[in-house]
């Protein structure tokens, strides 16, 4: 229920212990006016500063303003605590250069080299209508009403400057981002997040998550955010054997221990044999995603979703995968390429894709999202 500090070196919502709920929204800028874009980012920062502290989006508030004008807050979070709300903003490649090559805001020269559209991967079933975006806002909180309220008010403030391109709700964190958190389970019933990068990993975060001095100046201390909406084929998974499920992941379903080990946090050891065979199959998800074989690490911060059913009697459910890394090319893209032989692929389909550069943290009350860029 506590407030997460809004100001800092890095944006909150990256190594902040993952909250339980997500409302993610991708937006397109509908104006060519740089001034309007700057004003929006300033207004958003002010509203985010207030809402993450548990206050109304505007200074007057939901019910204390002029009764003949629309209130500057929509009201559904009145009386609710901050609930760990974090708001994290990112800039998509199309903010710098539109898909048809226009440089609307004079930002083309400032696009960081790693900020390019993700390549396509074998098996992708990406729907462009729920992919990409000029801007994104990741709202995480321990109360879904608080996350939805925050996104709704930021979208309201953006009227005339941005329009919502797509959005996604998530209901259960599928990773831990701090050693103090118990590992949650994903919709396949497995503990997820055991071997994740965590807030306590200091220098490893500098190496893999935070943008350093080898990238655009304005992005130093920021990070790249990759989202993938991954449909999980629940029905085939549920009719596969426990043994098949465990060999697909490479860990046991009960404790989450690596196959061949005893406890959840026992080290992953690819040399351990059981009955003469490697305990962790070479086609398992953990084998292929592990830094030893993928050659890199990412910080995972995804959420489960169930968007109803698909009209064919199957749950439209899965993982809204979110990863943070200092370079998408040596982060998500490298891991995902290594997963092409992953046994898990039989049970999942990627249906949306996006990449954003998240600027560093807002330092103080005079600072605003993207100031160093704009
Ligand atoms: C580990 C599930 C997609 C990267 C794991 C683990 C599970 C899991 C159960 C083991 C526990 C852990 O260490 O966190 C899933 C499911 C997915 C999915 C159900 C799709 C619906 C992805 C994708 C990537 C990825 C798309 C990146 C491209 C990783 C990494 C690890 C991991 C890096 C840690 C491996 C290690 O160091 O041992 N995943 N995952 N996962 N996953 Fe996934």
Boltz pocket constraint, residues with backbone or C-beta under 6 A from the ligand:
constraints:
  - pocket:
      binder: B
      contacts: [[A, 174], [A, 186], [A, 188], [A, 190], [A, 191], [A, 192], [A, 193], [A, 194], [A, 195], [A, 196], [A, 228], [A, 230], [A, 231], [A, 232], [A, 249], [A, 251], [A, 268], [A, 285], [A, 286], [A, 289], [A, 290], [A, 291], [A, 298], [A, 318], [A, 319], [A, 321], [A, 332], [A, 335], [A, 336], [A, 339], [A, 348]]
      max_distance: 6.0
